[in-house]
Amino acid sequence: MTSRAVLRLSGEHEFPVPPLPVPPAGAAPDLADLRRYASVALFAERAHAAAPGFALTVGNAEAVAEICRRLDGLPLAIELAAARVRLLPPQALLARLDQGFSVLTGGARDLPERQRTLRNTLDWSFGLLSAGEQALLARLGVFAGSFGLPAAEAVGGDTGVVSPDPGHAGAAAQVMDTLGSLVDSSLVRAETSGGEPRFALLQTIRECALERLREDGDWVPAHDRHAAYFLALAQPAAAALAGPGQLAWLDRLETEHDNLWAAMSWLVDHGPLEQEVHLFLVTWRFWWLRGHAAEFVRLGDKIVANSQDLPPYQHAMALTGTAFILIANDDLAQAQTVLEQSLPLYRQAAETLAKILPATVLAILGRLAAIRRDYAAASKLLDESQAVLRELRHDDLTGYDRLQYLLTAAYVNDVLGQVRLSQGDHDAAARLFTDSLTLARRSLDSVPILISLYDLALARQAQGDLAAAEGHLKVGLALAAEAGDETTAAYYLEALAAIARQQGNAQRAVRLLAAAHSILEARGSGWLCTYVPRPSHDDAVLPALRSRMGDAAFEEAQAWGKSTGSRRALAYALE
């Protein structure tokens, strides 16, 4: 005897039947490789039975693989989709999956009614649940990706308690028991991450749960609880991401990436404004350091527009945070506009941090002027920034205010060093970078430490001290690896490649460039890939290095620049 749910009988043996394996996202459509996946093989077999002329080809393989992924490898869903090939080619079928379950109909007539469409199957399964199980399953649909037990208790319970701490009071025991029943019924998957239990819904089940949630009228409360829970979870991140616990927090937030994004999107569209801006500000370092900054481009305009109704300090902070994202995505002109709008708002605010952050903003504006090679404007802005810092009694500052002071002071010295380096004053640049590194190390924040080490290495290289430059870069590379900052590690590898080239070690330079390029390519950092172009791996090592300054780099940068409008990509290739 077999059962969809665990019966809890003596002598019972549980054999979980997982979905069929599906090709990983981004996999190349290699036919021999794809046929090894049971989900693809099942689709091809059933599609051929429905339409004898069907065959898996290079032209349709990518669409077939994506269909199997979208259907979570569920055999019934795949069979129902494959039956539609008699009417729709895989590419058109994939597009229709966005319409939900309506396309997954038309099962074999000799099957039970509940198995003739995926909708019938899911409705049948849902109908077997108790009222409490139905309510919890519907609420769990708000989770994007996997979730932990405390999150399920906060969102799924009836007490309104929202806490990221395990074992909080309220309906915890009830939710845990009901969640266990849903796992036993194979409607929720149980997994483990870092020794902690995690749970997830297959996408097809999640879509059904969300439909039920909307029909039950629980749509807004469930999403509000979800956003409130992840706001509470991320609350300590602002300070922790700038200190010695950074790596642990980066890993924790990476585990919750999909849910953080869902919470941010919900708050941007539905408010409240204060929570939207706060979640944005406490997590921005995570999005930056883990290479997710590009995701915020879609929210940046909404955040700026919504924040206009906030008090001056919160409005200014929202503008500053948005400017960081704009800079990360190469929109320097808009970033400058947004930063200039924030300055008068900070001056209206009474918070202590509002007295420090104008210095930060002025320093960033100075950096943008330096990028434009307007060194006179850059020096003026940086002098203004230092004047703001001198007015503060920094010895009286504590906690996050003191941390922000140290970060700003380090950044001002670093940007001044960059200006002096660009003007050819290598000794002054080295002194400023050394001062910046000292301040950064007092903050314990890996980001300014890595920036100062990198720039100090450039100054030593310009002075001709290649050994010292290489030493600084190796220290920074180890720190970037420890912090999980792969993008910065790629910068360091490229700089080490430049030194290896100066030392006459072309083979080492090629290996370092290849490693840097592969990291940036995997992180999706398009314009940085043009700065670190892929070297060839044949015996023509020196021509490969020369191509970095020739046609290969320029053509790669030109192609990417045209697709994104990035002038910086073209500028680096020309350089």
C-alpha positions in Angstrom: 0.0 0.0 0.0 1.3 3.5 -0.8 0.1 6.9 0.4 0.7 10.6 -0.3 0.8 11.3 3.4 2.6 9.6 6.3 0.0 7.4 8.1 2.0 7.1 11.4 1.3 3.3 11.6 3.6 0.8 13.2 5.6 -1.1 10.6 5.2 1.8 8.1 8.3 2.6 6.0 8.6 6.1 4.6 10.2 6.4 1.1 10.1 10.1 0.0 9.6 10.4 -3.7 11.2 13.7 -4.8 10.4 15.5 -8.0 12.4 14.5 -11.1 15.8 16.1 -11.5 15.8 19.2 -13.7 18.7 20.9 -15.5 20.3 23.8 -13.6 19.4 27.3 -14.6 21.8 28.7 -17.2 22.9 25.3 -18.4 23.9 25.2 -22.0 21.4 23.3 -24.2 23.7 20.3 -24.8 21.3 17.6 -26.0 23.3 14.6 -24.7 23.6 16.2 -21.3 19.9 17.3 -21.1 18.6 13.8 -22.0 20.2 12.5 -18.8 17.7 14.5 -16.8 14.7 12.4 -16.1 12.4 15.4 -16.4 13.6 16.3 -19.9 13.5 12.6 -20.9 9.9 12.4 -19.7 8.8 15.5 -21.5 10.5 14.4 -24.8 8.8 10.9 -24.5 5.3 12.3 -23.8 5.7 15.0 -26.4 6.6 12.5 -29.1 3.7 10.4 -28.1 1.3 13.4 -28.5 3.0 14.7 -31.7 5.1 12.0 -33.5 7.1 14.6 -35.3 8.4 16.1 -32.1 12.1 15.7 -31.3 14.4 17.4 -28.8 16.7 19.7 -30.8 19.2 22.4 -30.3 16.4 24.9 -31.2 13.9 23.8 -28.6 16.2 22.3 -25.9 16.5 25.5 -23.9 12.8 26.0 -23.8 12.1 22.4 -22.8 14.7 22.6 -20.0 13.1 25.8 -18.7 9.6 24.2 -18.8 10.9 21.3 -16.7 12.4 23.8 -14.2 9.2 25.9 -14.1 7.1 22.8 -13.3 9.5 21.8 -10.5 10.1 18.4 -12.2 6.6 17.2 -11.2 5.8 14.2 -13.5 2.1 15.0 -13.8 2.7 18.7 -14.7 5.4 17.7 -17.2 3.1 15.1 -18.8 0.2 17.6 -19.1 2.6 20.2 -20.6 4.1 17.8 -23.1 0.6 16.8 -24.3 0.2 20.4 -25.5 3.0 20.1 -27.9 0.5 18.9 -30.5 -0.7 22.5 -30.5 2.1 24.6 -29.3 5.9 24.3 -29.8 8.0 24.4 -26.6 8.9 28.1 -27.0 5.2 29.1 -27.2 4.3 26.6 -24.4 6.8 28.2 -22.1 5.4 31.6 -22.7 1.9 30.3 -21.9 3.0 29.0 -18.6 3.0 32.6 -17.3 -0.8 32.3 -17.5 -0.8 29.7 -14.7 -2.5 26.3 -14.7 -4.9 26.9 -17.6 -2.4 25.4 -20.1 -1.9 22.2 -18.0 -5.1 20.4 -19.0 -6.0 17.6 -21.2 -4.7 14.5 -19.5 -5.4 11.0 -20.6 -9.1 10.1 -20.5 -8.4 6.9 -18.6 -7.0 8.8 -15.7 -9.1 9.6 -12.6 -10.7 13.1 -13.0 -8.4 14.6 -10.4 -5.4 13.7 -12.5 -6.6 15.1 -15.8 -5.4 18.6 -15.0 -2.9 19.9 -12.6 -5.5 22.3 -11.2 -7.8 19.3 -10.4 -4.9 17.5 -8.7 -3.9 20.4 -6.5 -7.5 21.2 -5.7 -8.1 17.6 -4.7 -5.0 17.6 -2.5 -6.0 20.9 -0.9 -9.5 19.6 -0.2 -8.0 16.7 1.8 -6.5 19.2 4.3 -8.1 20.4 7.5 -9.2 24.0 7.8 -6.0 24.9 9.8 -3.8 23.2 7.3 -5.5 25.0 4.4 -5.0 28.4 6.1 -1.3 27.8 6.9 -0.5 26.5 3.4 -2.1 29.5 1.8 -0.1 31.9 4.1 3.1 30.0 3.4 2.7 31.0 -0.3 4.0 34.5 0.6 7.5 33.0 1.0 9.9 33.4 -1.9 12.4 30.5 -1.7 12.9 28.6 1.5 12.0 29.8 5.0 12.8 28.8 8.6 10.5 27.7 11.3 10.4 31.1 13.1 9.4 32.7 9.9 6.6 30.2 9.4 5.4 30.8 12.9 5.4 34.6 12.5 3.5 34.6 9.2 1.3 31.5 9.6 0.2 32.0 13.2 -3.0 33.8 14.4 -1.5 35.8 17.2 0.1 38.6 15.2 3.5 37.9 16.9 6.3 38.8 14.5 9.7 37.9 15.7 12.9 36.4 14.1 13.9 34.7 17.4 13.3 30.9 17.5 10.8 29.7 20.0 8.8 32.9 20.4 5.5 32.7 22.2 2.1 32.6 20.6 0.9 30.0 18.2 4.4 28.5 17.7 3.5 25.0 18.8 0.3 25.0 16.7 2.1 26.2 13.6 4.9 23.7 14.0 2.4 20.8 14.3 0.4 22.0 11.3 3.6 22.5 9.3 4.6 19.0 10.2 1.3 17.7 8.8 1.9 19.6 5.5 5.4 18.0 5.3 3.9 14.6 5.9 1.3 15.3 3.1 4.2 16.1 0.7 2.9 19.7 0.1 5.8 21.3 1.9 9.4 20.2 1.5 11.7 19.9 4.5 15.5 20.6 4.1 18.4 21.6 6.2 20.8 24.6 5.8 23.6 25.3 8.2 22.2 22.8 10.7 18.9 24.7 10.8 15.6 23.3 9.5 14.3 25.0 6.4 11.1 24.5 4.4 10.0 25.3 0.9 7.0 25.0 -1.5 7.3 23.8 -5.1 6.5 26.7 -7.4 3.4 25.0 -8.7 2.1 24.5 -5.2 3.1 28.0 -4.2 1.1 29.5 -7.1 -2.0 27.5 -5.9 -1.4 28.6 -2.3 -1.3 32.3 -3.4 -4.5 32.0 -5.3 -6.2 30.6 -2.2 -4.7 33.3 -0.1 -6.2 36.0 -2.3 -9.6 34.3 -2.4 -9.6 34.0 1.5 -9.0 37.7 1.9 -5.8 37.1 3.8 -3.5 38.5 1.1 -2.5 41.9 2.7 -2.2 40.7 6.3 0.0 37.7 5.3 2.3 39.9 3.2 2.5 42.6 5.9 3.5 39.9 8.4 6.1 38.6 6.0 7.6 42.0 5.4 7.6 42.8 9.2 9.3 39.6 10.0 12.2 40.1 7.6 12.5 43.8 8.6 12.9 42.6 12.2 15.4 39.9 11.2 17.5 42.4 9.2 17.4 45.1 12.0 20.8 44.3 13.5 22.4 44.1 10.0 23.4 47.8 9.6 26.0 47.7 12.4 26.9 44.0 12.0 27.7 44.2 8.3 30.3 46.9 9.1 32.1 44.9 11.8 33.8 41.6 12.6 30.5 39.7 12.2 30.2 40.7 8.6 30.7 37.3 7.0 28.2 35.5 9.2 25.6 38.2 8.5 26.3 38.1 4.8 25.8 34.4 4.8 22.6 34.7 6.8 21.1 37.3 4.5 22.2 35.4 1.4 20.1 32.5 2.7 17.1 34.9 2.9 17.9 36.7 -0.3 14.6 35.9 -2.1 12.5 36.7 0.9 14.3 40.0 1.6 13.7 41.0 -2.0 10.0 40.0 -1.8 9.7 42.0 1.4 11.4 45.0 -0.1 9.2 44.9 -3.2 6.0 44.6 -1.1 7.0 47.6 1.1 7.9 49.7 -1.9 4.5 49.1 -3.5 2.4 49.1 -0.3 4.3 50.8 2.4 4.6 52.0 5.1 7.2 54.3 3.9 9.3 54.3 7.1 9.7 50.5 6.9 10.5 50.5 3.2 13.3 53.0 3.7 14.6 51.3 6.9 14.9 47.9 5.3 16.7 49.4 2.3 19.2 51.2 4.6 20.0 48.4 7.0 20.7 45.9 4.2 22.4 47.9 1.5 25.9 46.6 2.3 24.6 43.0 1.7 23.2 43.8 -1.7 26.5 45.6 -2.6 29.0 43.1 -1.3 27.2 40.0 -2.6 26.8 41.4 -6.1 23.0 42.0 -6.0 23.1 45.8 -6.4 21.7 45.7 -9.9 18.4 44.3 -8.6 17.7 47.7 -6.9 17.7 49.6 -10.2 14.1 48.5 -10.6 13.2 49.9 -7.2 15.4 53.0 -7.1 12.9 55.4 -8.7 10.0 54.2 -6.5 12.1 54.6 -3.4 13.1 58.2 -4.3 9.5 59.1 -5.2 8.0 57.5 -2.0 10.6 59.0 0.4 9.5 62.6 -0.4 6.7 62.3 2.2 9.1 61.3 4.9 10.8 63.6 7.6 14.0 65.3 6.3 16.5 62.8 7.9 14.8 59.7 6.6 14.2 61.3 3.2 17.9 62.2 3.0 19.0 58.7 4.0 16.8 57.2 1.3 18.3 59.5 -1.3 21.9 58.6 -0.2 21.2 54.9 -0.2 19.7 55.2 -3.7 22.8 57.1 -4.8 25.0 54.2 -3.7 23.0 51.9 -5.9 23.1 54.3 -8.9 26.9 54.5 -8.6 27.2 50.7 -8.5 25.2 50.6 -11.7 27.2 53.3 -13.5 24.6 56.0 -13.4 26.9 58.7 -12.1 25.0 61.7 -13.3 21.8 60.7 -11.6 23.7 59.7 -8.5 25.2 63.2 -8.3 21.7 64.8 -8.7 20.3 62.6 -5.9 23.2 63.3 -3.6 22.9 67.1 -4.1 19.2 66.8 -3.2 20.1 65.1 0.1 22.4 67.8 1.5 19.8 70.5 2.5 17.7 67.7 4.0 20.5 66.6 6.3 21.0 70.2 7.4 17.3 70.4 8.5 17.6 67.2 10.6 18.5 67.1 14.3 19.9 63.5 14.5 23.6 63.2 15.4 24.2 61.1 12.3 22.7 63.9 10.2 25.6 66.0 11.2 28.2 63.4 10.0 26.5 62.3 6.8 26.9 65.6 4.9 30.6 65.0 5.1 30.1 61.6 3.5 27.9 63.1 0.8 30.4 65.8 0.0 33.2 63.2 -0.2 31.2 61.1 -2.6 30.5 64.2 -4.8 34.2 64.9 -4.7 34.9 61.4 -5.9 32.4 61.8 -8.8 34.2 65.1 -9.7 37.5 63.3 -9.7 36.1 60.6 -12.0 35.3 63.5 -14.4 38.9 64.7 -13.9 37.7 68.0 -12.5 40.3 67.9 -9.8 39.7 71.5 -8.7 36.1 70.8 -8.0 37.0 67.5 -6.3 39.5 69.2 -4.0 37.0 71.9 -3.0 34.3 69.4 -2.2 36.8 67.3 -0.1 37.9 70.4 1.8 34.3 71.1 2.6 33.9 67.5 3.8 36.9 67.8 6.1 35.6 71.1 7.5 32.3 69.3 8.4 34.3 66.6 10.2 36.4 69.2 12.1 33.3 70.8 13.6 32.3 67.5 15.2 33.6 66.4 18.7 34.3 62.9 17.5 35.7 61.8 20.8 32.2 62.2 22.3 30.7 59.9 19.6 29.8 56.3 20.4 28.3 53.3 18.7 27.2 53.6 15.1 27.7 57.4 15.1 31.4 56.9 15.9 31.7 54.2 13.3 30.2 56.4 10.6 32.6 59.2 11.6 35.6 56.9 11.1 34.3 55.6 7.8 33.8 59.1 6.5 37.2 60.3 7.6 38.8 57.3 6.0 36.9 57.8 2.8 37.8 61.5 2.6 41.5 60.7 2.9 41.2 58.0 0.4 39.6 60.2 -2.3 42.1 62.9 -1.6 44.8 60.3 -2.2 43.2 59.3 -5.5 43.2 63.0 -6.6 46.9 63.4 -5.7 47.7 60.1 -7.4 46.0 61.2 -10.6 47.9 64.5 -10.4 51.2 62.6 -10.2 52.0 63.4 -6.6 52.7 59.7 -5.6 54.3 60.5 -2.2 51.3 62.6 -1.0 49.0 59.9 -2.3 50.8 57.2 -0.3 50.6 59.3 2.9 46.9 59.9 2.5 46.2 56.2 1.7 48.1 55.2 4.8 46.1 57.6 7.0 42.9 56.3 5.4 43.9 52.7 6.1 44.7 53.5 9.8 41.2 55.0 10.2 39.5 52.2 8.3 41.2 49.6 10.5 39.8 51.3 13.6 36.3 50.9 12.2 36.8 47.1 11.7 34.8 47.5 8.4 36.3 45.4 5.6 35.0 47.7 2.9 37.1 50.8 3.6 40.0 48.6 4.6 40.0 46.9 1.2 39.6 50.2 -0.6 42.5 51.8 1.3 44.8 48.7 0.8 44.1 48.6 -2.9 44.8 52.3 -3.4 47.9 52.2 -1.2 49.2 49.3 -3.4 48.6 51.5 -6.5 50.6 54.3 -4.9 53.5 52.0 -4.1 53.4 50.6 -7.6 53.5 54.2 -9.0 56.5 54.8 -6.7 58.2 51.8 -8.2 58.1 49.7 -5.0 56.5 46.5 -6.6 57.3 44.3 -3.6 55.4 46.6 -1.2 52.5 46.9 -3.7 52.2 43.1 -4.0 52.3 42.7 -0.3 49.4 45.1 0.3 47.4 43.3 -2.5 48.0 39.9 -1.0 46.8 41.1 2.4 43.7 42.6 0.8 43.0 39.5 -1.3 43.0 37.3 1.9 40.7 39.8 3.6 38.3 39.9 0.6 38.2 36.1 0.6 37.5 36.0 4.4 34.7 38.5 4.0 33.2 36.6 1.0 33.6 39.7 -1.2 34.2 38.1 -4.6 33.9 41.2 -6.7 36.6 43.0 -4.7 38.8 39.9 -4.9 38.6 40.2 -8.7 39.9 43.8 -8.5 42.8 42.5 -6.4 43.6 39.7 -8.8 43.6 42.1 -11.8 46.0 44.4 -9.9 48.3 41.5 -9.0 48.2 40.6 -12.7 49.4 44.1 -13.6 52.3 43.7 -11.2 53.2 40.3 -12.5 53.3 41.8 -16.0 55.7 44.5 -14.8 57.9 41.8 -13.2 58.0 40.0 -16.5 55.9 37.0 -15.4 53.5 36.9 -18.3 52.2 33.3 -17.5 51.2 34.3 -14.0 49.6 37.5 -15.3 47.4 35.5 -17.7 46.3 33.1 -14.9 45.4 36.0 -12.6 43.4 37.8 -15.3 41.6 34.6 -16.2 40.6 34.0 -12.5 39.5 37.7 -12.1 37.4 37.5 -15.3 35.7 34.3 -14.3 34.7 35.7 -10.9 33.2 38.9 -12.4 31.5 37.0 -15.2 29.8 34.7 -12.7 28.7 37.7 -10.6 27.1 39.4 -13.6 29.4 42.4 -13.2 29.3 43.3 -16.9 31.3 46.5 -17.1 34.0 45.1 -14.8 34.3 42.2 -17.2 35.4 44.7 -19.8 38.1 46.0 -17.4 39.3 42.4 -16.9 38.8 40.8 -20.4 39.2 37.1 -20.8 42.8 36.2 -21.8 43.5 33.4 -24.2 44.8 30.2 -22.8 47.0 29.1 -25.8 50.8 29.5 -26.1 50.6 33.0 -27.4 50.8 34.5 -23.9 52.3 37.9 -24.8 49.8 38.5 -27.6 47.0 37.7 -25.2 48.3 40.3 -22.8 48.7 42.9 -25.6 45.1 42.2 -26.6 44.0 43.7 -23.3 45.0 47.0 -24.7 43.9 46.2 -28.3 41.0 45.1 -30.4 39.8 42.2 -28.2 39.2 44.3 -25.1 37.7 47.1 -27.1 35.3 44.9 -29.1 34.1 43.2 -25.9 33.6 46.5 -24.1 31.9 48.0 -27.2 29.4 45.2 -27.4 28.5 45.4 -23.7 28.5 49.2 -23.7 26.0 49.3 -26.6 23.7 46.9 -24.8 23.7 48.8 -21.5 24.7 52.3 -22.5 27.8 52.2 -20.3 30.4 54.7 -21.3 32.6 53.6 -18.5 33.0 50.2 -20.1 34.3 51.8 -23.3 36.5 54.2 -21.3 38.3 51.3 -19.5 38.8 49.4 -22.8 40.3 52.5 -24.5 42.6 53.0 -21.5 
